[in-house]
């Protein structure tokens, strides 16, 4: 059952607007193009590798603490050590 309240026209208008927006170049595309024109390829490769290493470091840190939580008995609280500083 179709309603003649203009909703079909509104939907078509919205679809056209979405198509126009999707066809436009986004800010990310412009930023990427500018970075490629300013930063040499070798430098970009090093930065990408460094970013990957940072993520791997975070993963190893998280894995360490997850492992500690798994190994710790549920009823035992972690102990604290007091260190006196003079």
C-alpha beads as a LAMMPS data file, in Angstrom:
LAMMPS data file: protein, C-alpha beads

86 atoms
85 bonds

1 atom types
1 bond types

-500.0 500.0 xlo xhi
-500.0 500.0 ylo yhi
-500.0 500.0 zlo zhi

Masses

1 110.0

Atoms # bond

1 1 1 0.000 0.000 0.000
2 1 1 1.679 3.191 -1.199
3 1 1 1.079 6.482 0.530
4 1 1 0.936 9.662 -1.491
5 1 1 2.364 11.957 1.145
6 1 1 5.453 12.951 -0.822
7 1 1 7.672 10.418 0.937
8 1 1 8.720 8.864 -2.405
9 1 1 9.956 12.266 -3.597
10 1 1 11.796 12.821 -0.320
11 1 1 13.469 9.423 -0.550
12 1 1 14.554 10.052 -4.148
13 1 1 15.901 13.469 -3.150
14 1 1 17.834 11.956 -0.257
15 1 1 19.262 9.237 -2.510
16 1 1 20.489 11.867 -4.989
17 1 1 22.082 13.838 -2.154
18 1 1 23.839 10.738 -0.832
19 1 1 25.159 9.944 -4.329
20 1 1 26.572 13.480 -4.650
21 1 1 28.208 13.263 -1.214
22 1 1 29.743 9.873 -1.966
23 1 1 31.168 11.174 -5.246
24 1 1 32.947 14.084 -3.538
25 1 1 36.561 13.733 -2.564
26 1 1 36.866 13.448 1.192
27 1 1 39.237 15.236 3.535
28 1 1 41.102 11.969 4.153
29 1 1 41.772 11.588 0.438
30 1 1 43.089 15.139 0.198
31 1 1 45.271 14.678 3.281
32 1 1 46.677 11.420 1.955
33 1 1 47.500 12.994 -1.408
34 1 1 49.212 15.940 0.262
35 1 1 51.240 13.667 2.557
36 1 1 52.313 11.626 -0.448
37 1 1 53.508 14.758 -2.236
38 1 1 55.445 16.058 0.793
39 1 1 56.741 12.930 2.544
40 1 1 59.025 10.615 0.558
41 1 1 57.923 7.000 0.056
42 1 1 60.850 5.607 2.066
43 1 1 59.913 7.829 5.014
44 1 1 56.277 6.707 4.826
45 1 1 57.417 3.078 4.904
46 1 1 59.529 3.737 8.016
47 1 1 56.639 5.533 9.731
48 1 1 54.267 2.690 8.907
49 1 1 56.753 0.150 10.297
50 1 1 57.230 2.251 13.444
51 1 1 53.475 2.446 13.953
52 1 1 53.228 -1.318 13.574
53 1 1 55.966 -1.797 16.171
54 1 1 54.121 0.470 18.598
55 1 1 50.963 -1.604 18.172
56 1 1 52.934 -4.817 18.711
57 1 1 54.441 -3.323 21.874
58 1 1 50.979 -2.484 23.189
59 1 1 49.780 -5.986 22.321
60 1 1 52.658 -7.564 24.262
61 1 1 51.904 -5.321 27.245
62 1 1 48.217 -6.273 27.180
63 1 1 49.079 -9.963 26.760
64 1 1 51.385 -9.755 29.773
65 1 1 48.725 -8.254 32.033
66 1 1 45.987 -10.550 30.741
67 1 1 48.268 -13.478 31.561
68 1 1 48.857 -12.133 35.041
69 1 1 45.109 -11.858 35.605
70 1 1 44.600 -15.436 34.424
71 1 1 47.340 -16.807 36.687
72 1 1 46.107 -14.940 39.779
73 1 1 43.712 -16.938 41.975
74 1 1 40.270 -15.313 42.126
75 1 1 40.166 -15.084 45.939
76 1 1 43.699 -13.765 46.346
77 1 1 44.238 -10.023 46.197
78 1 1 47.470 -8.676 44.734
79 1 1 50.041 -7.811 47.380
80 1 1 51.613 -4.426 47.727
81 1 1 55.133 -3.690 48.719
82 1 1 56.005 -0.542 50.628
83 1 1 59.351 0.969 49.769
84 1 1 60.675 3.603 52.127
85 1 1 62.416 6.489 50.381
86 1 1 64.806 8.559 52.419

Bonds

1 1 1 2
2 1 2 3
3 1 3 4
4 1 4 5
5 1 5 6
6 1 6 7
7 1 7 8
8 1 8 9
9 1 9 10
10 1 10 11
11 1 11 12
12 1 12 13
13 1 13 14
14 1 14 15
15 1 15 16
16 1 16 17
17 1 17 18
18 1 18 19
19 1 19 20
20 1 20 21
21 1 21 22
22 1 22 23
23 1 23 24
24 1 24 25
25 1 25 26
26 1 26 27
27 1 27 28
28 1 28 29
29 1 29 30
30 1 30 31
31 1 31 32
32 1 32 33
33 1 33 34
34 1 34 35
35 1 35 36
36 1 36 37
37 1 37 38
38 1 38 39
39 1 39 40
40 1 40 41
41 1 41 42
42 1 42 43
43 1 43 44
44 1 44 45
45 1 45 46
46 1 46 47
47 1 47 48
48 1 48 49
49 1 49 50
50 1 50 51
51 1 51 52
52 1 52 53
53 1 53 54
54 1 54 55
55 1 55 56
56 1 56 57
57 1 57 58
58 1 58 59
59 1 59 60
60 1 60 61
61 1 61 62
62 1 62 63
63 1 63 64
64 1 64 65
65 1 65 66
66 1 66 67
67 1 67 68
68 1 68 69
69 1 69 70
70 1 70 71
71 1 71 72
72 1 72 73
73 1 73 74
74 1 74 75
75 1 75 76
76 1 76 77
77 1 77 78
78 1 78 79
79 1 79 80
80 1 80 81
81 1 81 82
82 1 82 83
83 1 83 84
84 1 84 85
85 1 85 86
